[in-house]
């Protein structure tokens, strides 16, 4: 069977940049999951007390991340 191999040539600097950005994205995702694991749970009574004292959360979303834990 005749297979044709495709090769892609990328400059070393560009490859390093791609790898660095990929590692940065993975690190950010994993650190977000880790912070979520360390976040203490809040009971319903505690949440009601917090909202009574400081008001409910604003509906303005600055940054939203979905993390599967």
Secondary structure, DSSP 4 states (H G I P E B T S, - for coil): ---PPP-----HHHHHHHHHHHHHHHHHHHHHHHHHHHSPP--HHHHHHHHHHH-PPPS--S-------
